[in-house]
């Protein structure tokens, strides 16, 4: 099973939903930068294929921490 059965659209919709949930909980918006795409897709693949959600959670948490540091400046 995959959450990306189509080449276009599902990733954006998934990130939009993720950001809605983060904002609703008081967290900042998460933006996946181009240089982070490889790590992002690897974390997604692990979650989809190996049912190991922890790498994806750690990836998003690192971005949230980076956003928090940027907001403190």
MITILO-724151 format. One line per field, with one value per residue: residue number from 1; residue in one letter; x, y, z of N, C-alpha, C in turn. Coordinates in nm, 3 decimals. Layout:
MITILO-724151
vokol c(NUM,...) $
palum c(A,...) $
n.u c(X,...) $
n.v c(Y,...) $
n.w c(Z,...) $
ca.u c(X,...) $
ca.v c(Y,...) $
ca.w c(Z,...) $
c.u c(X,...) $
c.v c(Y,...) $
c.w c(Z,...) $
This chain:
MITILO-724151
vokol c(1,2,3,4,5,6,7,8,9,10,11,12,13,14,15,16,17,18,19,20,21,22,23,24,25,26,27,28,29,30,31,32,33,34,35,36,37,38,39,40,41,42,43,44,45,46,47,48,49,50,51,52,53,54,55,56,57,58,59,60,61,62,63,64,65,66,67,68,69,70,71,72,73) $
palum c(X,X,X,X,X,X,X,X,X,X,X,X,X,X,X,X,X,X,X,X,X,X,X,X,X,X,X,X,X,X,X,X,X,X,X,X,X,X,X,X,X,X,X,X,X,X,X,X,X,X,X,X,X,X,X,X,X,X,X,X,X,X,X,X,X,X,X,X,X,X,X,X,X) $
n.u c(0.084,0.041,0.077,0.107,-0.023,-0.048,0.134,0.127,-0.001,-0.101,0.108,0.129,-0.128,-0.116,0.092,-0.028,-0.244,-0.096,0.031,-0.192,-0.281,-0.056,-0.052,-0.299,-0.241,-0.073,0.184,0.451,0.426,0.542,0.795,0.925,1.236,1.416,1.673,1.625,1.469,1.551,1.603,1.348,1.187,1.306,1.245,0.966,0.943,1.041,0.841,0.621,0.694,0.834,0.685,0.780,0.742,0.889,1.138,1.027,0.881,1.092,1.227,1.040,1.022,1.283,1.276,1.080,1.213,1.422,1.275,1.178,1.417,1.489,1.281,1.338,1.545) $
n.v c(-0.118,0.226,0.578,0.743,0.698,0.828,1.028,1.301,1.539,1.394,1.413,1.690,1.737,1.575,1.699,1.947,1.874,1.771,2.007,2.159,2.014,2.045,2.329,2.360,2.250,2.433,2.448,2.553,2.610,2.363,2.344,2.165,2.174,2.198,2.080,1.898,1.703,1.440,1.312,1.339,1.182,0.935,0.892,0.882,0.652,0.456,0.464,0.381,0.133,-0.020,0.013,0.181,0.446,0.618,0.735,0.926,1.087,1.186,1.330,1.535,1.652,1.754,1.955,2.119,2.200,2.345,2.552,2.675,2.769,2.953,3.137,3.249,3.418) $
n.w c(0.000,-0.068,-0.009,-0.216,-0.483,-0.723,-0.957,-0.919,-0.693,-0.453,-0.264,-0.216,-0.113,0.113,0.259,0.300,0.465,0.682,0.766,0.837,1.061,1.227,1.260,1.386,1.629,1.733,1.634,1.409,1.050,0.826,0.590,0.327,0.209,-0.105,-0.083,0.113,0.013,-0.064,0.184,0.292,0.113,0.158,0.429,0.407,0.246,0.420,0.614,0.463,0.344,0.534,0.753,0.948,1.117,1.271,1.162,0.982,1.157,1.314,1.119,1.055,1.309,1.337,1.143,1.255,1.489,1.374,1.256,1.487,1.599,1.403,1.428,1.673,1.627) $
ca.u c(0.000,0.118,-0.004,0.137,-0.052,-0.043,0.259,0.109,-0.118,-0.117,0.212,0.089,-0.246,-0.070,0.167,-0.126,-0.314,0.000,0.050,-0.316,-0.279,0.049,-0.099,-0.408,-0.182,0.013,0.319,0.466,0.414,0.662,0.827,1.031,1.322,1.469,1.788,1.576,1.378,1.600,1.577,1.202,1.137,1.357,1.164,0.834,0.955,1.051,0.709,0.530,0.737,0.879,0.595,0.861,0.706,0.980,1.226,0.950,0.854,1.217,1.255,0.951,1.062,1.403,1.234,1.011,1.315,1.491,1.184,1.176,1.542,1.481,1.186,1.399,1.644) $
ca.v c(0.000,0.350,0.700,0.819,0.617,0.912,1.103,1.441,1.575,1.339,1.467,1.825,1.727,1.520,1.803,2.047,1.817,1.766,2.143,2.197,1.952,2.110,2.463,2.345,2.215,2.543,2.436,2.630,2.548,2.289,2.351,2.072,2.244,2.113,2.001,1.798,1.611,1.303,1.262,1.333,1.065,0.816,0.875,0.836,0.514,0.371,0.459,0.306,-0.004,-0.091,0.052,0.246,0.587,0.698,0.823,1.039,1.174,1.254,1.426,1.649,1.715,1.833,2.076,2.204,2.259,2.445,2.666,2.741,2.845,3.066,3.235,3.312,3.515) $
ca.w c(0.000,-0.075,-0.003,-0.338,-0.601,-0.843,-0.966,-0.883,-0.615,-0.318,-0.174,-0.177,-0.027,0.240,0.332,0.342,0.581,0.792,0.817,0.905,1.193,1.305,1.296,1.482,1.758,1.777,1.578,1.285,0.918,0.785,0.448,0.287,0.114,-0.211,-0.037,0.209,-0.056,-0.057,0.320,0.305,0.042,0.227,0.551,0.362,0.201,0.539,0.677,0.377,0.314,0.654,0.862,1.050,1.112,1.352,1.084,0.930,1.272,1.350,1.012,1.076,1.434,1.311,1.072,1.353,1.575,1.293,1.244,1.616,1.613,1.309,1.483,1.790,1.583) $
c.u c(0.088,0.024,0.021,0.105,-0.047,0.086,0.245,-0.012,-0.123,-0.014,0.175,-0.031,-0.206,0.005,0.073,-0.201,-0.222,0.017,-0.075,-0.317,-0.174,0.004,-0.210,-0.357,-0.084,0.156,0.329,0.447,0.546,0.678,0.943,1.112,1.378,1.584,1.749,1.491,1.422,1.571,1.426,1.146,1.185,1.275,1.024,0.838,0.965,0.916,0.613,0.567,0.770,0.788,0.672,0.841,0.806,1.075,1.152,0.919,0.977,1.254,1.170,0.988,1.186,1.369,1.163,1.111,1.392,1.404,1.177,1.300,1.540,1.389,1.242,1.497,1.585) $
c.v c(0.124,0.468,0.788,0.736,0.696,0.994,1.246,1.456,1.522,1.392,1.605,1.821,1.673,1.622,1.914,1.999,1.812,1.906,2.195,2.141,2.016,2.249,2.457,2.315,2.322,2.537,2.519,2.544,2.482,2.301,2.256,2.143,2.145,2.025,1.894,1.690,1.465,1.239,1.246,1.208,0.935,0.788,0.828,0.690,0.418,0.356,0.372,0.159,-0.084,-0.068,0.110,0.396,0.676,0.784,0.944,1.138,1.252,1.359,1.552,1.724,1.801,1.962,2.173,2.273,2.368,2.570,2.744,2.824,2.968,3.176,3.308,3.422,3.651) $
c.w c(0.000,-0.060,-0.124,-0.463,-0.732,-0.840,-0.916,-0.792,-0.474,-0.219,-0.125,-0.083,0.110,0.324,0.380,0.466,0.702,0.853,0.886,1.047,1.283,1.352,1.399,1.623,1.808,1.727,1.450,1.161,0.883,0.634,0.421,0.178,0.011,-0.163,0.065,0.142,-0.048,0.078,0.344,0.238,0.106,0.353,0.515,0.320,0.319,0.606,0.596,0.366,0.439,0.774,0.979,1.044,1.185,1.269,1.026,1.042,1.313,1.245,1.031,1.204,1.415,1.237,1.167,1.446,1.502,1.279,1.373,1.639,1.523,1.362,1.604,1.750,1.562) $
